[in-house]
Amino acid sequence: MNSPIHALAGVITEKFAAADPAAAARALESLATHEILLLIGPLKAQTIVACLNPMNPPKAAAVLRRLPLRQASYVLARLEVPQAARLMKEFSVPYRERISAALEPAFVKLLAEASAYPPDSAGRLMNTDFVAVRTESKLSALVERLKSLPRRKLPAACFVTGKDGELRGVIRTAELAFYTPQSVCGSVMSPAQPLNPQDGAEKAREAFVKAETDVLPVVNEKGVLLGVLAREALPSQPDKKPFWKRLAD
């Protein structure tokens, strides 16, 4: 596992996944499960997430089951919600119970509900990999947290929540330089325009235009922050031009 060949294969896999996650997933799918584990097992969690997100659910579930439970639960909690929900369905009942016990109860509940969300809804398209801080947190703590993230994972916005996880506001990452490190997050946050999990793609597009942002929070009926929806996650809009106009273009 620690031979120079395996180390080189790991480096290649990591670069491949960073450049084209979908292509990396397709390439890995053609391998046996134990071969995939040799390549991705030692890699960073965000690289494994990038490989498993677009992977065929049965194969991704087989890979995840072979990872150490702690690592598997960490990766599962950072997959896109629809993919994580599909993987949970692929697990055997005993393993589903084991990994559920290692996850946050709120996340387990979210996965159980995800399948009930309409297709192309905010709930089906949202991601749970976001940065959230409490209203009383200092900006210095938030900055230190952001410094620990890979540069490509640096979020455009960080969300501010109350003690029960309810959404309070948003702080744009680019605006952090304008505040003193000792400022309290709750005092510098801006109002957030959230979506509901049932909101469809068209309503989400309108919300993105109104908010002039590329990421929006998704909250439940109690206002608790469930995830974030990126504009790029929305399905492409169908071309509504008449056929003869499309030909003219």
Secondary structure, DSSP 8 states (H G I E B T S, - for coil): --SHHHHHHHHHHHHHHHH-HHHHHHHHHTS-HHHHHHHHTTS-HHHHHHHHTTS-HHHHHHHHHHS-HHHHHHHHTTSBHHHHHHHHHHS-HHHHHHHHHHS-HHHHHHHHHHTTS-TTBHHHH-B----EEETT-BHHHHHHHHHTS-GGG--SEEEEE-TTSBEEEEEEGGGGGGS-TT-BHHHH-B----B-TT-BHHHHHHHHHHHT-SEEEEE-TT-BEEEEEEGGGS------S-HHHHHH-
